[in-house]
């Protein structure tokens, strides 16, 4: 479990590479943390720019989830679920996340 937590924290650290666009999109309420562990557009239809950001972030997350699952002898859904839990905890006030029923909530 410690390895899983450390690996997930690494994912957060890696997000710094695209943090400006991601944080701006979150601050504007365009994207949020989905219950799947991935990023999602809060408003639909999403602009091409938001779709590109979501796609880029999610590709990186998926790759990290797969690496973490391999290193910790868990599954990708388990890693994604734990990432979601941590992401909700770290969601800033005013930013969006999905609850377990898929409803968008503003923290």
C-alpha positions as CSV (number, residue, x, y, z in Angstrom):
1,X,0.0,0.0,0.0
2,X,2.9,2.4,0.7
3,X,4.3,1.8,-2.8
4,X,0.9,2.5,-4.3
5,X,0.5,5.7,-2.4
6,X,4.1,6.8,-3.3
7,X,3.4,6.0,-6.9
8,X,0.2,8.0,-6.9
9,X,1.9,11.0,-5.3
10,X,4.4,10.8,-8.1
11,X,1.6,11.2,-10.6
12,X,0.6,14.4,-8.9
13,X,4.2,15.6,-9.0
14,X,4.4,14.8,-12.7
15,X,1.3,17.0,-13.4
16,X,3.6,20.0,-13.0
17,X,4.6,19.6,-16.6
18,X,1.2,20.7,-17.7
19,X,0.0,22.4,-14.5
20,X,-0.5,25.9,-16.0
21,X,-3.1,24.8,-18.6
22,X,-4.6,22.3,-16.2
23,X,-4.9,24.6,-13.3
24,X,-6.4,27.4,-15.4
25,X,-9.0,25.0,-16.8
26,X,-9.9,23.8,-13.3
27,X,-10.1,27.4,-12.0
28,X,-12.4,28.3,-14.8
29,X,-14.6,25.3,-14.1
30,X,-14.0,23.7,-17.4
31,X,-12.5,20.4,-16.2
32,X,-12.7,18.4,-13.0
33,X,-11.7,15.1,-11.4
34,X,-13.9,12.4,-12.7
35,X,-14.9,9.4,-10.5
36,X,-12.9,7.2,-12.9
37,X,-9.6,8.7,-11.8
38,X,-9.3,10.6,-15.0
39,X,-9.9,14.2,-15.9
40,X,-13.2,15.1,-17.6
41,X,-14.8,18.2,-19.1
42,X,-17.4,19.6,-16.7
43,X,-19.3,21.5,-19.3
44,X,-20.4,19.9,-22.6
45,X,-19.9,20.4,-25.3
46,X,-16.3,21.1,-24.5
47,X,-14.1,23.2,-26.7
48,X,-11.4,21.6,-28.8
49,X,-8.8,23.1,-26.4
50,X,-10.4,21.5,-23.4
51,X,-10.8,18.2,-25.2
52,X,-7.1,18.3,-26.1
53,X,-6.1,19.1,-22.5
54,X,-8.3,16.2,-21.2
55,X,-6.8,13.8,-23.7
56,X,-3.2,14.8,-22.9
57,X,-3.7,14.6,-19.2
58,X,-5.6,11.3,-19.4
59,X,-3.0,9.6,-21.6
60,X,-0.3,10.5,-19.1
61,X,-2.5,9.3,-16.2
62,X,-3.3,6.0,-17.9
63,X,0.4,5.3,-18.5
64,X,1.2,6.1,-14.9
65,X,-1.7,4.0,-13.6
66,X,-0.4,1.1,-15.7
67,X,3.2,1.5,-14.4
68,X,2.0,1.8,-10.8
69,X,-0.3,-1.3,-11.2
70,X,2.6,-3.3,-12.5
71,X,4.9,-2.2,-9.7
72,X,2.4,-2.7,-6.9
73,X,0.8,-5.9,-8.2
74,X,-2.6,-4.3,-8.4
75,X,-5.0,-3.5,-11.2
76,X,-5.3,-0.3,-13.2
77,X,-8.9,0.3,-11.9
78,X,-7.6,-0.1,-8.3
79,X,-4.8,2.5,-8.9
80,X,-7.3,4.8,-10.7
81,X,-9.7,4.6,-7.9
82,X,-7.1,5.4,-5.3
83,X,-5.9,8.3,-7.4
84,X,-9.5,9.6,-7.6
85,X,-9.7,9.5,-3.8
86,X,-6.5,11.4,-3.4
87,X,-7.4,13.9,-6.2
88,X,-10.7,14.7,-4.5
89,X,-8.9,15.3,-1.2
90,X,-6.5,17.6,-3.0
91,X,-9.2,19.4,-5.0
92,X,-9.0,23.1,-4.3
93,X,-12.0,25.1,-3.2
94,X,-14.0,26.3,-6.2
95,X,-12.8,23.4,-8.4
96,X,-15.0,20.5,-9.5
97,X,-15.0,16.8,-8.9
98,X,-17.5,14.0,-9.5
99,X,-19.1,12.3,-6.6
100,X,-19.4,8.5,-6.6
101,X,-22.7,8.8,-8.5
102,X,-21.1,10.9,-11.3
103,X,-22.6,14.2,-10.3
104,X,-20.3,17.2,-10.5
105,X,-19.7,18.9,-7.2
106,X,-17.9,22.2,-6.5
107,X,-15.6,22.0,-3.6
